C-alpha cells in the first residue's frame, strides 16, 4: 500500500516538546506527514485555526490540551491521535471515542525503564542497599551486627509479589525470570499467571512476599489498596516498591510502619507528590525516595518518541496501530 502523508499537528507543552522532539524524531515526522510548524498548546487559539481544520493526525505528549467536544469541533478531519508517552487519561475524553478517532500510545516503550527500575529496586532491596548505604555514610558498617539482625539478607529463593499484571508488571515478571526468586502476581482481571509467576490473592501476596511491587492503575477500587490493614500483613523486614501511583498506598499508615523500622520502602511516587520538605519519609534510613524518574527520562525519551513515530508510520501505510487504546481499556488500566 502506498503511504499517504496526512496533515499533522503537534500538541503538547513547550517543555515536553523540548524533551521529546529529538531531531531524528522530528525529521521522521516531517517525512511521514505534512507537519504544521507550530506546537499547539491551546486548541482554541485563533492562530491555529487553519492548521487544526486540516489536521488528520495529532502527535501529542505531556501537556496536551483536553480533546473535548469544542476542541474536536475545530478538527473535523481528525482521524488519529498518537501519544508519545504513557497514559492518555489526561487529554482523551469520551468525545474522542464518539467520533471514531483512533488512539495509540507509546506506553509499551515507557514500560521498559519502569520495569528496569523495578528489577533494580527488587534486587537492591534483597541486599538492603539503601539502608546500609545510609548507615555506612554516617558510621562504619558493622557486618557482624547487621548479620545478626538480618540473617535472611540476599536474593536467593526470596518471594517477590507483583501487584497488577499491567504491561509494566508483566515485563517485570519477564525480567525476573533468570533469578532464583519465587514470583507471585495478584490481579483481579487475570485468569492465568504469566510465565515465571503464580497467581495469588492480594492478601496472600502481601503476607508472603519479601518484596511487594505495585503496578496497578489508580482507580477508585485501587486507591489506598495498601492501607493500614494490608501493610500490617507484610512480614517484618519486607520492602514495598511503588513506581505506579502514590495514591495506591495510605501514606500515613506507611509512614508509621516505616518509622517503626518494621518495613522498608522504595518510593518513586508518593501521595502527595512531591512530599513536603519536612516529611519524615525524606529522612528515614529504611526509605529510598526518588522523584518520579522510573519512567522514560533522559536518553530514554528518544526510545518513547521513536515508538510513537513508528505508530505514525503504520498509520500512513494503512496498518493498525500496535499500541492502540480502546475506551474499555481505560476502565482498568492507566
N, C-alpha and C positions, 0 to 999 in steps of 0.2 A: 504494500500500500504506500502511495506517495505521501510523504509527510506534508502537512499544511503548517502555515505559520500564523497562529492565532494572534489577535491583538491582546496584549497582556499589560497588566498594571501591577506595580509593586505596592504593597500596603503593609506598613509596619512603622515602628518608631524610628527616629533617626539613629538612636543608639543601636537598635537591632540591625539596621541597615549597615552600619559601620562594622558590626561584628560578623554578620552572616554573608554579606555580598563580597566574598573573596573575588579578586579579579578573574580567576578562572571560571567561577560560577557565573559571574555577570556576563562574561564572554559567551558562555554556553546559552544563557537565557536570550541574549541578543541574537544568537544564530538560530535558535529554535522558534522565536516569537518576534512579533513586531512590538517591541517593548517600549512603552511610554517612558519618556526621560525622567519625569518627576516621581518621587516617592510619596504616596498618598498617606497622610496621617489623619485626614478628616474626609469622610465620604460626602460631606455636604459643602465642601469647599468649592465655590463657584469657579475657581480657576481650573478645577479638574473635571468640569462637566463634560467636555468633549472626549477626553481620554476614557472616562468611566462609561460614557454612552457607547463607545466602541468596544469596550473590554469583553473578551470572551473567556479570559482566564485571569484569576488573581493569584499572585505569588505572595504569600503572607508570612509573617513571623511575629515574634512578641511585639505587643503594642498595636496590633491591627485593630482598627475601629470595629465596632459591633456591626455585623451584617444583618440588620433588621429590615423590615419591610420598606421603610422610607429610603434606606440606603440602597436596597436592591432595586427599587423603582428607578434609580438613576443608572442602573446597569442592566438594561433589558436583554442584552445579548450574552450575559454571563452564563457559562456552562460548567465551569470547574473552578475550584479553589484548591490550590496546592500550598500546604502549610509547611514551612521549613523549620519545624520544631516539633514538640510533642503534642500535648493535648490541644484540642480545638474548642474546648468549652468556653473560653473567654470571648470568642467572636462569632461562632456559628450558632444561629438560632433556628427555631422551627421553621421560620420563613424560608430558609435556605432549602430545607427538605421539601417544603410545599411547592417550590418552583423547580424541583427535579434537577438541582445543581449537584454535580458530583464533588465529593470532598475527599482529599487524601492528606496524609501527614507523614512526616519523617520520624515518627515515634520509634520505629524499629531501629533506626540509626542512633537515636538518642538513648535507646535502651542499652547500647553497648557499654558506654562509660559508666552508667549507673551499676550495671552488673559487675563490671570490673572493680569498681569502688567497693561494692558489697563483698565480693570474694576476698579482697584485701582486708576488709574490716573483720570478716569472719575468721580468717587465719590469724590476724593480729590479735583478735580477742582471745583466741586459744592460748597465745603466748603472753597475754596480759601486757602487751607492748605499751599501750597508752599510760596505764597506771605505773608501770615500772619506770618508764622514761621520766615521768614527773618526779618520782622518788629519787632516781639517780641524779636528776638535776639539782635536787635540794640536799642530798646526802648520799654517801656511798651505798651501793646496793649490797644488802646482806643476803647472800644466796641461801645460807642455811636457814635463816629466819623465815624467808619467803617460801622455801620448800616446805617448811613446817605448816604454814597457813594454806598453801595451795598445792597439795600433793598431786592434784589432777591436772596440773598445767600441761598444755600441749594440745595437739590436734589429732591424736590417734584414737579412732573409734569414738569420737565425741558426736553428739547429736545436734544437728542444725535444723531449725524449724523455719520454713518459708511460708509466710502468710500472704496468700494471693498468688495464683498461677497466672499472673499477667505476663506480658511479653518480657518484662524485666525478671519477674520471678522465675519463669521458665528458663531464661538464659542463665540465671544464677545457678539453677539446678544443673544445667548442662556443664557449666564451668567447674562445678564442684565434683563432678564425676571422677576425675583422676585421683582424688584424695580419699584417704581412709576415714570416711565420715558416714554417719547414718543420717540421711536427709528425709525429713518429714515435710509434707505440704498440706495446708488447710485452705480450702476454697469451696464455698457453698455451690458453685457452678461446675465443679469438677466431678466427673464420674470415674475417671481413670487417672492414676498418678502418672506424671511424665517419667520417662526412663531415668533411673538413678534416684528415685524417691518413692515414698509410700504415703498413702493418704492417712490423715489423722484428723480427729475432731480438734477444733481450735483450743479447747481447754486441755485436752490431752497433750497437744503440741506445747502449749505454754508450760505445762507441768513437767515435761520430759526434756525439752531441748536445753542444751548448754548455751546455744546462741539462737535467738529469735530475730529474724529479719523481716521487716514489713514491706510488702509490695502491693498492698491493696489500694484502690482509689478512695478518695474522700467522698463519701456518700452519706446520707442520713443514717444508714444502717451501720456504717463503719466508724463514725465519729466516736472517739474515746472508746474504741473496741478494747484497747488495753487500759482498762480502768483500774481502780484500786483492788478490786476482787481478782481480776485476771493477773495483774502484776504480782499479787501475793502468791499465785500459783507457781510462779517461776522459781526454780531451785536456787538455793543460796549460791552466789558466785556466778550466776548466769548473766549473759550480756544481751541487751536489747539494741538492735541496729535499726535505725529508721532513716531511709532515704526516700520515703514516699511522701507523706504529708504529716505535718506536726499534729494536726487535729485528730489523728488516729489514736493518740495517746493522751491520757489525763496528765497534764504537765505537773500539777500539784502532787498527785499520787506518785508519779515517777520521781519527782524531786525528793519526796520523803524516803522512798526506797533507796535512792542513791546516797542521800545524806546519811542513812544508817550504815552504809557500807555493804549492804546485803547484795546489791546488784551492781552491774556495770552497764555502760551505755556508749554507743557510738551514734551521734545525732547529727545528721546533715540538714535536718529540718526540725523546726520547733513550733510550738504554739504558745505565745505569739512568736512571730518571726519578723525581725530579729528579737532575741530576748533582751530585756533591759540590761544595761551595762552592769548593774549590781546584782543580777540574778545569781543565785547560788550555783546553778548548773555551770556557770562560767569558771568556777574555782574548784569544784570538787575533783579530787585526784583520780576518781574512777569514771570520769566522763571525758570522752573525746568529742569535741564540738567543732564542726566545720560549717562554713557559711553558704550552704546550699550550692555546693560545687560538684556533687556527684554526677549530675547530668553534663551534657556537652559543654565544654569550657576550653578556652584557648584554641589549640590547633584541632580539637575535636569538632569544633563548629563547622569546619570545612567538610568533614565527612557528612554531617547532617545536611548541609546546604547542597552538596552534590547528590545526596539521596533524593532530595526534593526536585532537583533539576532532572534527575532520571525519570521522575514521575511526569514532569512536563514533556519530556521526550516521548514517553509512552502515549501521552495524550495526543501529541502531534501525529503519531502513527496510527491513531485509532485503536490503540491497545488498552485493555483495562488497567486501572491503577493497581499497583502491587500493595500499597498501604491504604486502600480505600477504607473510609469510615462510613458506617451506616448509622442511622438515627437510633436503632435499637442497641447498638454497641455502647452508646453513651449512658445507658441506664445502669451499667455495671462495670464501666471502665473509666479511666482517667480522661 
